């Protein structure tokens, strides 16, 4: 059973930084597409950042230029470096892994979710 364990959330002042991480179990991490989602109360789940198995990245317009997603396959870990944080970034952040083992139905795994609060 693949597990995703998140860490690095917490409380930070506007303009501050946080480094969010997600560690995966198993031996297939290198083939996963890794994603960070977030969801604020009353809001739809939003894809924040994505990184393919080959290292290609993509970001939501709201975080582009401020957040950086990266991965370390040797550590089975994906990171989200969050800089210049705004109150609008306050949400529960979820790590997501997508295994393309079958093209007709990729298998997904989810982290437990971690609260990030940006406030003075």
N, C-alpha and C positions, 0 to 999 in steps of 0.2 A: 504494500500500500504506500503510495507516494504521499508525503506530507510536506507542506510548505509552512515554515515557521518565520513569522515576521518579527522584526525588532527595530527600534530606533525612533518610534513615535514619541510624542510628548507635547509639552507646552513651550512655545517660543514667541518672542516679541516680533512685531512687524519689522521686516528688514533682516531678520535673522536667518539662520540656516539649520537644517536638519539633514542627517544622513540616514535614510531608511534602507533596511536590508531584508532580504528574503532568502532563506536557505532551504534547499530541496533535498529530500532523501532520494535514494535510488541511483541507478546507473545510466539514466537516459537524459540527464539534464542538458547535455551538449546539443541534443536535437530539439529541445523545447524552444518554442517562441515564448518569451517572457513579457508580461504586461503588468502595469500598475493601473488600477482603477481607483476611483474614489467616489464616495457618496455622502452628501450632506443631507440633513433632515429636510424633507419635503422636496428633494431634488432627485432627478434621475441619475442612475449610475453613469459615470463618465470615464472614458478611457483617457488616462493622463499621458502615458508614455508606453512605448513598445520597443522591443528589440528582438530581432530574428536570431536564429541559430548562427547565422553568418555575421552578426554584429550590426546589421542595418537598423537604424533607429527612426522613430517617428514620435511626434509630440502633439498634444492638443495646443491650439492657438493660445489658450489662456496661460500656459506655462512655458511656452517656447522662449528660449533665451534665459530662463531662470532655473529650469530643472534639467538634470542630466541622468539618463539611464545608462547603466553599464552592467557587464556580467563578467564573472570569473568562473570559468568552467572547472578549473582545478578545485575550487571551493564549493561548487554547486550553488553559487550565490549570485543573485541579481541585486543591484543597488539603485536607489533613487536619491541623488544628491539634490536637495531642495534649497535654493538660494533666493534671496530677496523675497522672503515669504510675505504674503499678504493675508489679511483676514479672510478673504475669499477662498483661500486655500484650506481653511478649516473643514475637515471632513474625516470620515473613516476611510483609510487607505487599505486596499486589498491587493495582494500579490496574486497573479494568475499565471498558470503555466498551461500551454497547449501542446500536446503531443500529436504530431501528424502521423501517427502510426497507421491510420486508415484515412484515406482521402475523403471517403463518404461521410465519416463521422469522427473528427478529431476528438481526443479525450482531453478534458480540462480538469485542472486541479486548482483549488483556491486556498489562500492563506486565511488565518483566523480573523483578520482585520485589526488595524491599529489606529487609534485616535491621534490625529494631529490637530492641535489647537493653536491658532495664531492670534494672540491678544496682548494688549498692553496691561 
